[in-house]
């Protein structure tokens, strides 16, 4: 398989705020950053969120989202990354 400059991926991400009485603040801040990027597809679940799109944009947006959540509370974040899941970006018609 050759290197691809543009790579569509799916990331399953979970964030776990630590040492805080309110979990919703860091989680909502994290999700708000993800949702603010119109080029990404966001699929919310009960235990994790799937982020689909171009790899550089996915990773940079997750980095911003983590920084925002970590500014509110200490956090642990887990990621699973796949380039094998079927995903095609929506047409920009």
C-alpha positions as CSV (number, residue, x, y, z in Angstrom):
1,X,0.0,0.0,0.0
2,X,1.4,3.4,-1.0
3,X,1.5,6.5,1.2
4,X,-1.6,8.7,0.7
5,X,-1.3,12.4,1.3
6,X,-5.1,12.6,1.9
7,X,-6.5,9.8,4.0
8,X,-10.1,9.4,5.2
9,X,-10.3,7.8,8.7
10,X,-12.8,7.0,11.4
11,X,-11.8,7.6,15.0
12,X,-13.7,6.3,18.0
13,X,-13.0,8.6,20.9
14,X,-13.9,8.6,24.6
15,X,-13.0,11.3,27.2
16,X,-13.1,10.6,30.9
17,X,-12.9,13.7,33.2
18,X,-11.1,13.1,36.5
19,X,-11.3,14.7,39.9
20,X,-14.4,16.8,39.2
21,X,-17.9,16.7,40.6
22,X,-19.3,17.6,37.2
23,X,-18.6,15.4,34.2
24,X,-20.8,17.3,31.8
25,X,-18.6,20.5,31.6
26,X,-15.5,18.9,30.1
27,X,-17.5,16.4,28.0
28,X,-19.7,19.2,26.5
29,X,-16.7,21.4,25.8
30,X,-15.0,18.5,24.0
31,X,-18.1,17.7,21.9
32,X,-18.7,21.4,21.1
33,X,-15.3,21.6,19.5
34,X,-15.9,18.5,17.5
35,X,-19.2,19.7,16.3
36,X,-17.8,23.1,15.3
37,X,-15.9,21.6,12.4
38,X,-18.4,21.4,9.4
39,X,-16.0,19.1,7.4
40,X,-16.3,16.3,9.9
41,X,-19.0,13.8,10.5
42,X,-19.7,13.3,14.2
43,X,-21.7,10.3,15.4
44,X,-22.6,10.5,19.1
45,X,-22.9,7.3,21.2
46,X,-23.6,6.6,24.9
47,X,-20.0,5.6,25.6
48,X,-18.0,7.1,22.7
49,X,-18.1,9.4,19.7
50,X,-17.1,8.6,16.2
51,X,-15.3,11.3,14.2
52,X,-15.1,10.7,10.5
53,X,-13.2,12.8,7.9
54,X,-9.8,13.6,6.5
55,X,-7.0,12.5,8.9
56,X,-5.2,15.8,9.4
57,X,-8.5,17.6,10.2
58,X,-9.7,14.8,12.5
59,X,-6.5,14.8,14.5
60,X,-6.2,18.6,14.8
61,X,-9.8,18.9,15.8
62,X,-9.5,16.2,18.5
63,X,-6.3,17.9,19.7
64,X,-8.2,21.2,20.1
65,X,-11.2,19.4,21.8
66,X,-8.9,17.7,24.3
67,X,-7.1,20.9,25.1
68,X,-10.5,22.6,25.8
69,X,-11.7,19.7,28.1
70,X,-8.3,19.5,29.8
71,X,-8.5,23.2,30.6
72,X,-11.6,22.5,32.7
73,X,-10.6,19.2,34.3
74,X,-7.9,16.6,34.3
75,X,-8.9,14.0,31.6
76,X,-8.1,10.7,30.1
77,X,-8.8,10.2,26.4
78,X,-8.9,7.0,24.5
79,X,-8.8,6.7,20.7
80,X,-9.3,3.9,18.2
81,X,-8.3,4.9,14.6
82,X,-9.2,3.1,11.4
83,X,-8.6,3.6,7.7
84,X,-10.5,0.4,6.9
85,X,-14.0,1.4,8.0
86,X,-16.2,2.3,5.0
87,X,-16.4,6.1,4.8
88,X,-16.8,8.5,1.9
89,X,-17.1,12.2,2.6
90,X,-20.3,13.8,1.5
91,X,-20.4,15.4,-1.9
92,X,-20.0,19.1,-1.9
93,X,-22.6,19.8,-4.6
